[in-house]
């Protein structure tokens, strides 16, 4: 029978019947096929657990604690050991595991060449696994084996819907670029090279910086952004003398043609969404009144509450239209989290009386989002920790591995963790950021559950799931030791590393001076900085999210945080800014009387040492979530509050964290580099 899904030949080796009789399977996976979410969830659904073999010590610890002890106790659990390194040999595994897998004929190798035999493996290896469904459907009709150039053309046509032969006009090129980047798709390097070769056969594109525009989304958006005001000035209604009433426009920083066909009907559709979503920023260099009633107004900023409400309504409509499906990918939810963050940040800039009519729609959408996200997290979160950290980390514990990828002298990197900074608060803070000579790339990733500092922030510095630091889960005092150990194991010396944490009574200026003093040492190459100001705001806020946003904006306007980042980029550091968790406004449902029976007693989560203690509290508060021990020790059992609810006195409001709300679980990942 012909497979209808590229996953079928792999999943055929895993079934509930096999899980019942073979407790150990070894898989050599040089092409990372077992990092695709559908594969991971399919294997788990059949009764197997996946454990990557990347480090002998970490693997042995997890194997003995999570599986060997269960087997010795006669408890059923079935393990899939995955070797992911391209040059890994199955014989690298401990002898006892290898012997058992061989006795049951449970050693397999899965490769791209087997899944897509008619295509050049080197190009398929660069392709994001999310494209494999489309690729498999097209590959089924490919009868002959293709070389690398033909494979690149195949990918362009069937996966990315790009035919270089049909790109003959600037509007067609711009439409292709807009579709690619609006979908947040990334062309693999070898495929980009083939596309550029074919386009450059035509001299009409000589003045376009094609390599940057196709490879880097941030460069493409900046390219559009700086040309938009020039277009508006040239195409505003004839009776408007914009040149006389508007300030001079800045010179272009990105090379390329000065005039773009923004008014083409295919281009305008994308522009409207890009401005509405905040991916492009409406220009302030031209008066809104000059373009009122004209389509150009979508990209011109207004400064009245009515303008802000109109923008908010457009974003609500767009998010409702683009709402994630039940089987949405984690990337779809990261995108939705960014959309919602923009909406929340905008909401708290609008005067309350201007928003009265729109509050019911906002609240309805918020409830719908949190319920849908909770359902998705319960179904899919367990698969996230098996996803690769490159080219983008998915969970916060992958950040050190991501930073270590390709890191070599004389590079310098800084990880700045803003404790408690939610995505919407990052949006609010960035809107107050003065002009800086930086390139900024916005992204997001998932925190660890429960979203507590001692769990999620400690995972960042350990570079491991919380299971591996069970002994220190109740505090953060081991963070520096985790951080130093991770990097020393990768060859860095102690004098090349630094960890600086903002003290409780230390202001931002004091932290900045300590950071500046440390990085003045030219040997310092890898730095971690913890900024605690926002977390202190969270625990001190009494007026809800609106008060917290006001505090965050005031903090951003003071400028000390930007000075900190300035010092780092001036010293040559590539800065990665993130958070250990976010926060959400919640209403009290009552405070359980758990006394000393709970490890943690937070406002959005209580943690119990065993199920007998957790279940009575869960029964007392309907809608609470008995979170499974995903990446957690067996005696660390969280009970999460329902969506937008907290374990405080009934009816009271708080801003807290610990649960799995969208605002708590998805945190910023921002890359900042200094412009040349």
Secondary structure, 3 states (H helix, E strand, C coil): CCCCCCCHHHHCCCCHHHHHHCCEEEEECCCCHHHCHHHHHHHHHCCEEEEECCCHHHHHHHHHHHHHHHHHCCCCCEEEEEECCCCCCHHHCCHHHHHHHHHCCCEEECCHHHHCCCCCHHHHHCCCHHHHHHHHHHHCCCCCCCCHHHHHHHHHHHCCCCCHHHCCCHHHHHHHHHHHHHCCCCCCHHHHHHHHHHHCCCHHHCCCCHHHHHHCHHHHHHHHHHHHHHHHHHHCCCCCCHHHHCCCCCCCCCCCCCCCCCCCHHHHHHHHHHHHHCCCCCECCCCHHHHCCCHHHHHECCCCHHHHHHHHHHHHHHHHHCCCCCCCCHHHHHHHHHHHHHHHHHHCCCCHHHCHHHHHHHHHHHHHHHHHHHHHHHHHHHHHCCCCCCCCCCEHHHHHHHHHCCCCCCCCEEEEEECCCEHHHHHHHHHCCCCCCEEEEEEEEECCCCCCHHHHHHHHHHCCCHHHHHHHCCCCCCHHHHHHHHHHCCCCCHHHEEEEECCCCCCHHHHHHHHHHHHCCCCCCEEEEEECHHHHHHHHCCCCHHHHHHHHHHHHHHCHHHHHHHHHHHCCCEEEEECCCCCEEEEECCCCCCHHHEEEECCCEEEECCHHHHHHHHHHCCCCEECCCCCCCCCCEEEECCCCEECCCCCCEEEECCCCCHHHHEEEEEEEEECC
